[in-house]
Amino acid sequence: MVLPAEVEELIASLMRQIAALEAEVADLRRQLGQDSSNSSKPPSSDGLKKKPGAPGSLRGRSGKASGGQTGHEGGTLRQVADPDRTVRHEACACGHCGSSLDPRWATGIEKRQVFDLAERPLVVTEHQASIYRCENCRGATKAAFPDGVVSAAQYGERVKAAAVYLNIQQLIPEDRTAQALSDLFGAPLICPASIVAWVGKKAQELGQVYAFIGECVAEAKVRHLDETGFRIAGKLQWLHTTSSLAFTFYRVDEKRGAIPENLQAGVVVHDHFLPYRRLDAVDHAFCNAHILRELKSLIEFDHELWAELMRDMLLAAKLAVDKARQAGARALVPDRLEALVERYWAAVRLGLAFHRDLPKLTAKANPRGRIKHRPGHNLLQRLKTFQTGTLRFLTDFDVPFTNNLAEQDLRMMKVKMKISGSFRTLAGAQIFACLRSVVSTARKHGRNILQILTANPAQIMKALPPYPTAWELPGNW
């Protein structure tokens, strides 16, 4: 039976509506099912509905038993050769027959050491400047006090450094920092305003070190770029990081796309954020952890076969590089490299063919005039266009598989926001960026943070060599 043209048009219209509604439902299902394991959402957004750690992890199971591994040296507290205080304990009677013991009968000693804080950790040093009266002119002369000793009673540099450490490294707010100093060290009468002043002064003193860190990280071969939002006086601002294995450099800017302008040559690792791709004087490497999460989403929600093949290829490539690096190699054998690249392109070709056969989405452009495509199609186009950057870790063993280094360096900002909330002023955020750059860099070099905060800028820069060879070894990845 031949249907009237009006009925055919109605059926076609209904079919289009059904297809559009199915696409909308699929998109909503995807949004509801996304978490930190299959999207770019942070782990903190998972809330109380987190999936079990092992099944949702991109790392998979290592096959090793939990706890310390065979050959692990451990970190047991060990005795020191020169204790600060020695207490002798004598026995008066024999533990077997009860007879009195003469101290001359001792044949040896057993040592046990207890590590503890001093009962009064705060040491008060009184500086006395002698005043002289000249016998010739009767003029009075007073001896000079050491630099920094300016008040009748004041706190020393180590107390101030401890305050900066608690506030910047441990992210404790100013009022609780003052309370901690009082409770732990017996330092009364410290007010939050003093903590703010000490932190600001220390940032001013270390401005030269901050600039030095920025220069060093810009000259590194591999740099990691990332950014995160935070609020200053209620307004959205951005904390940017440029990180290497040895240095961390933070910047505060009102624009998310405020990319570093001083990067020349070398490689930058990032997560496909478009402004980073405009850096044309460097080579690019893309974070494969982000790609794996996108692939996981396509596997879970869209059941796209090519995504499984691409996931398996990337994990196999990472494993091959790790094994080659552990064996002391600096490159994969050509046949192995060629096979992995072919698996990459086979998955891309399969995915493109799959999406060509799918019905097109409703031709609805976004406000920028772009036609909407499925998430799998968008990922395939990136994998096709940026294959060199995606697989750079295969051909350059100095380039890591992910951008985790930058993400780890930014994670503490989120912790600070949870503890202290937003910054009140732009100056406060810039002070935090300066000092956090110094302490993060010092930690990467294995330096004691308190010692760094009490040293002068020249000593700090000497303790942070621009090119520490130990940190450039591929094994540190």
C-alpha positions in Angstrom: 0.0 0.0 0.0 1.3 3.4 -1.0 1.2 5.9 1.8 0.2 9.5 1.2 3.1 12.0 1.0 1.9 13.7 4.2 2.0 10.4 6.1 5.5 9.6 4.8 6.7 13.1 5.8 5.2 12.7 9.3 6.9 9.3 9.7 10.2 10.8 8.6 9.7 13.7 11.0 8.9 11.3 13.9 12.0 9.2 13.1 14.2 12.3 13.2 12.7 13.3 16.5 13.3 9.7 17.9 16.9 9.8 16.7 17.4 13.2 18.3 15.8 12.0 21.6 17.9 8.9 21.6 21.0 10.9 21.1 20.0 13.3 23.9 19.2 10.4 26.2 22.6 8.8 25.4 24.3 12.1 26.2 22.5 12.5 29.5 23.4 8.9 30.4 27.0 9.7 29.7 26.9 12.8 31.9 25.3 10.9 34.8 27.8 8.0 34.5 30.9 10.1 34.3 33.3 10.4 37.2 37.1 10.9 37.6 37.9 7.5 36.2 36.3 8.0 32.7 36.4 11.8 32.3 38.4 14.9 33.2 36.4 15.4 36.4 38.6 15.7 39.5 38.4 12.9 42.1 36.9 15.4 44.6 33.8 15.6 42.4 33.0 11.9 42.9 31.6 12.5 46.3 30.5 9.5 48.4 29.6 7.5 45.3 33.1 6.6 44.3 33.7 3.3 42.5 36.0 0.7 44.1 39.6 1.7 43.5 41.0 -1.3 41.7 38.3 -1.9 39.0 38.1 1.8 38.1 41.8 2.4 38.0 43.6 2.9 34.7 46.7 1.4 36.1 45.3 -2.1 36.6 46.7 -4.7 39.0 50.5 -5.1 39.3 50.3 -8.7 40.4 52.5 -7.9 43.4 51.6 -8.7 47.0 50.6 -5.7 49.2 53.2 -4.2 51.5 57.0 -4.1 51.3 58.5 -6.0 48.4 61.5 -8.4 48.5 64.7 -6.5 48.7 63.1 -3.3 50.0 65.5 -1.7 52.6 62.8 -0.1 54.7 63.0 3.0 56.8 63.4 1.8 60.4 64.5 4.4 62.9 68.2 3.7 63.7 70.4 4.7 66.6 72.9 7.6 66.3 76.5 7.5 67.2 76.5 10.7 69.3 73.3 11.1 71.4 72.6 14.5 72.9 72.0 13.0 76.4 73.0 9.7 78.0 71.3 8.2 81.1 72.9 5.3 82.9 70.8 2.7 84.6 72.3 0.4 87.2 71.1 -2.9 88.7 71.3 -3.3 92.5 70.5 -7.0 92.9 71.1 -10.2 90.9 68.0 -11.2 88.9 68.7 -14.9 89.5 69.7 -15.3 93.2 69.0 -11.9 94.6 72.6 -11.1 95.8 73.8 -7.5 95.8 75.7 -6.4 92.8 79.0 -4.4 92.8 79.2 -1.8 90.0 82.7 -3.1 89.3 81.2 -6.4 88.1 79.6 -4.8 85.1 80.7 -6.6 81.9 78.9 -4.6 79.2 76.0 -2.3 78.4 72.9 -2.5 76.2 71.9 0.7 74.4 68.3 1.9 73.6 67.7 5.4 72.2 64.5 7.5 72.5 64.0 10.3 70.0 61.8 13.0 71.4 61.2 16.8 71.4 62.9 18.9 74.0 60.6 20.0 76.9 61.3 23.6 76.0 62.0 23.7 72.3 61.9 27.5 72.2 65.4 28.8 73.0 65.7 32.5 74.2 69.0 34.2 73.3 69.8 37.5 75.0 72.0 39.9 73.0 73.9 42.4 75.2 75.5 45.3 73.6 78.2 47.0 75.7 78.0 50.8 76.1 81.3 52.6 76.4 82.2 56.1 77.6 85.3 57.6 75.9 87.8 59.0 78.4 89.0 61.6 75.9 85.8 63.2 74.5 83.3 61.7 77.0 81.2 60.4 74.0 79.1 57.3 74.5 79.5 54.3 72.0 77.3 51.3 71.9 78.3 48.0 70.4 76.3 46.9 67.3 73.7 44.2 67.5 73.6 41.5 64.8 71.5 42.1 61.7 67.9 41.5 62.3 68.0 42.0 66.1 65.9 45.2 66.2 63.5 44.9 69.1 63.7 44.5 72.8 61.9 41.1 72.4 61.2 39.4 69.1 60.9 36.0 67.4 63.9 34.6 65.5 64.2 33.6 61.9 63.6 29.9 62.6 60.3 30.6 64.3 59.3 32.8 61.4 60.4 30.1 58.9 58.4 27.5 60.8 55.3 29.8 60.5 55.9 30.1 56.7 56.4 26.4 56.5 53.1 25.6 58.3 51.2 28.1 56.2 52.7 27.5 52.8 53.9 23.9 52.8 51.2 22.4 55.1 48.5 24.9 54.0 47.4 25.7 57.6 45.5 29.0 57.9 47.1 31.9 59.7 45.1 31.6 62.9 45.7 27.9 63.3 49.4 28.4 62.4 49.7 30.8 65.3 47.9 28.3 67.6 50.2 25.4 66.4 53.3 27.5 67.1 52.0 28.2 70.6 51.1 24.6 71.3 54.2 22.9 69.8 56.9 25.3 70.6 55.6 27.4 73.5 55.6 30.5 71.4 52.8 32.6 72.9 51.3 35.9 71.8 51.8 35.2 68.0 48.8 36.6 66.2 47.6 35.8 62.7 48.6 39.3 61.5 52.2 38.5 62.4 52.0 35.3 60.3 50.7 37.3 57.3 53.5 39.8 57.7 56.2 37.1 58.0 54.9 35.3 54.9 54.7 38.5 52.9 58.3 39.5 53.9 59.6 36.1 53.1 58.1 36.2 49.6 59.7 39.6 49.0 63.1 38.2 50.1 62.8 35.2 47.8 61.7 37.1 44.8 65.1 36.6 43.2 64.8 32.8 43.8 61.3 32.8 42.3 62.6 34.4 39.1 65.6 31.9 39.1 63.1 29.0 39.2 61.2 30.4 36.3 64.3 30.7 34.2 65.4 27.2 35.0 62.1 25.5 34.3 61.9 27.4 31.0 65.3 26.0 29.9 64.5 22.3 30.9 64.1 19.9 28.0 60.6 18.6 29.1 58.1 20.9 30.8 54.6 20.1 32.0 51.8 22.7 31.7 48.5 22.8 33.5 46.1 25.2 35.2 43.4 25.3 37.8 40.8 27.8 38.8 40.5 29.4 42.2 38.8 32.6 43.5 40.3 35.9 44.7 37.8 38.1 46.5 35.0 36.0 44.9 36.3 36.4 41.3 37.5 33.5 39.3 41.2 33.5 38.7 43.7 30.9 37.4 46.8 29.3 38.9 49.2 28.2 36.1 52.1 25.8 36.6 55.2 25.1 34.4 56.8 22.0 36.0 59.8 19.9 35.4 61.3 17.0 37.4 63.5 19.5 39.3 61.5 22.8 39.4 57.9 24.0 39.9 56.9 27.5 38.8 53.5 28.9 39.6 51.8 32.0 38.1 48.6 33.7 38.9 46.5 35.2 36.1 42.9 36.3 35.5 42.9 34.4 32.1 42.9 30.6 31.8 44.6 30.9 28.4 47.6 33.0 29.7 50.2 30.6 28.4 53.9 31.0 29.2 55.7 33.1 26.6 59.3 32.3 27.3 59.4 28.6 26.2 61.8 27.9 23.4 62.7 24.5 22.0 62.3 21.3 24.0 59.0 19.6 24.7 55.8 20.7 26.5 53.4 18.1 27.9 49.8 19.1 28.3 46.2 17.9 28.0 45.2 19.3 24.6 44.1 22.7 26.0 43.8 24.7 22.9 46.0 27.8 23.9 48.9 25.4 24.7 48.8 24.2 21.1 49.5 27.7 19.9 53.1 27.4 21.3 54.9 26.9 18.0 58.5 27.1 19.1 58.4 23.8 21.0 57.4 20.2 20.4 54.2 18.9 22.0 53.4 15.7 23.9 49.9 15.0 25.1 48.7 13.4 28.3 47.7 9.8 27.6 46.0 9.5 31.0 43.3 11.9 29.7 43.0 9.9 26.5 42.6 6.6 28.4 39.8 8.1 30.5 38.0 9.2 27.3 38.5 5.8 25.9 37.1 4.2 29.1 34.0 6.4 28.7 33.5 5.3 25.1 33.9 1.7 26.1 31.4 1.9 29.0 28.7 4.1 27.5 29.0 3.8 23.7 30.5 0.3 23.4 32.9 1.3 20.6 35.2 -1.5 19.7 38.0 0.7 18.3 38.3 2.3 21.8 39.2 -1.0 23.4 41.9 -1.6 20.7 43.3 1.9 21.2 43.3 1.5 25.0 45.1 -1.8 24.7 47.6 -0.4 22.3 48.5 2.6 24.5 48.9 0.4 27.6 51.1 -2.0 25.6 53.2 0.9 24.4 53.7 2.2 27.9 54.7 -1.2 29.1 57.2 -1.6 26.2 58.8 1.7 27.0 59.0 1.0 30.7 60.7 -2.4 30.1 63.1 -0.9 27.6 64.0 1.9 30.0 64.6 -0.5 32.8 66.9 -2.5 30.6 69.0 0.6 30.0 67.8 1.2 26.4 67.2 4.7 25.0 64.8 3.7 22.2 62.6 0.8 21.2 63.8 -1.6 18.5 62.5 -0.5 15.1 60.3 -3.6 14.6 58.6 -3.1 17.9 58.0 0.6 17.4 56.6 0.0 13.9 54.2 -2.7 15.2 52.9 -0.4 17.9 52.4 2.5 15.5 50.5 0.2 13.1 48.2 -0.9 15.9 47.5 2.8 16.6 46.5 3.5 13.0 44.5 0.3 12.7 42.4 1.4 15.7 42.0 4.9 14.2 40.9 3.6 10.8 38.4 1.2 12.5 37.0 4.1 14.5 36.6 6.4 11.6 34.9 3.7 9.5 32.5 3.1 12.5 31.6 6.7 12.8 31.1 7.1 9.0 28.4 4.5 9.2 26.5 6.1 12.0 23.6 8.3 11.3 24.5 12.0 11.5 23.4 14.0 14.5 20.9 16.8 14.1 22.8 19.6 12.3 22.7 22.0 15.2 25.7 24.3 15.5 27.0 25.5 18.8 27.2 29.3 19.5 30.6 29.3 17.8 29.2 27.8 14.6 30.6 24.4 15.0 28.6 21.3 14.1 28.2 18.9 17.0 29.9 15.5 16.7 29.9 12.5 18.9 32.6 12.3 21.6 34.2 9.3 19.9 34.4 11.2 16.6 36.1 14.2 18.2 38.6 12.0 20.0 39.4 10.1 16.7 40.1 13.4 14.9 42.5 14.4 17.6 44.3 11.1 17.5 44.5 11.3 13.7 45.8 14.9 13.6 48.2 14.7 16.6 49.6 11.2 16.3 53.2 12.5 16.7 52.4 14.3 20.0 50.3 11.4 21.3 53.1 8.9 20.8 56.1 11.1 21.5 56.8 9.0 24.6 57.5 6.1 22.2 60.3 7.9 20.3 61.7 10.0 23.1 62.2 8.3 26.4 62.7 11.6 28.2 59.0 12.4 27.6 56.5 10.8 30.0 53.3 8.9 29.2 51.1 11.4 31.2 51.0 14.9 32.4 50.7 13.7 36.0 53.7 15.8 37.2 51.8 19.1 36.6 48.6 17.8 38.0 50.3 16.7 41.2 51.9 20.1 41.5 48.5 21.8 41.2 46.7 19.4 43.5 47.9 21.2 46.7 46.0 24.3 45.5 42.8 22.3 45.7 43.7 21.2 49.2 44.4 24.8 50.2 41.0 25.8 48.9 39.3 23.1 50.9 41.1 24.1 54.1 41.2 27.9 53.8 38.8 28.9 51.0 39.7 31.6 48.5 42.3 34.4 48.7 41.2 37.8 49.7 43.6 39.7 47.5 45.6 39.3 44.4 48.8 40.1 46.3 48.1 37.2 48.7 47.7 34.8 45.8 50.9 36.0 44.2 52.7 35.6 47.5 51.4 32.0 47.7 52.6 31.3 44.1 56.1 32.6 44.9 56.6 30.7 48.1 54.9 27.6 46.9 57.3 27.6 43.9 60.3 27.7 46.2 59.1 25.0 48.7 57.9 22.6 45.9 61.2 23.0 44.0 63.2 22.5 47.3 61.2 19.3 47.9 62.0 18.0 44.4 65.7 18.5 45.2 65.4 16.6 48.5 66.1 19.7 50.5 64.9 20.4 54.1 62.2 23.1 53.7 62.9 24.8 57.1 66.6 25.1 56.2 65.7 26.6 52.8 63.4 29.1 54.4 66.1 30.3 56.7 68.8 30.6 54.1 69.6 33.7 52.0 68.7 33.8 48.3 72.3 33.1 47.1 72.5 30.0 49.3 69.1 28.7 48.1 70.0 29.1 44.4 73.3 27.3 45.0 71.4 24.5 46.7 69.1 24.2 43.6 71.4 23.6 40.7 69.8 24.4 37.3 70.6 21.0 35.7 70.6 18.3 38.4 71.8 15.2 36.5 70.1 12.8 38.9 66.8 14.2 38.1 67.3 14.0 34.3 67.6 10.2 34.4 64.8 8.5 32.5 64.3 6.1 35.5 62.8 9.0 37.5 59.8 8.9 35.3 
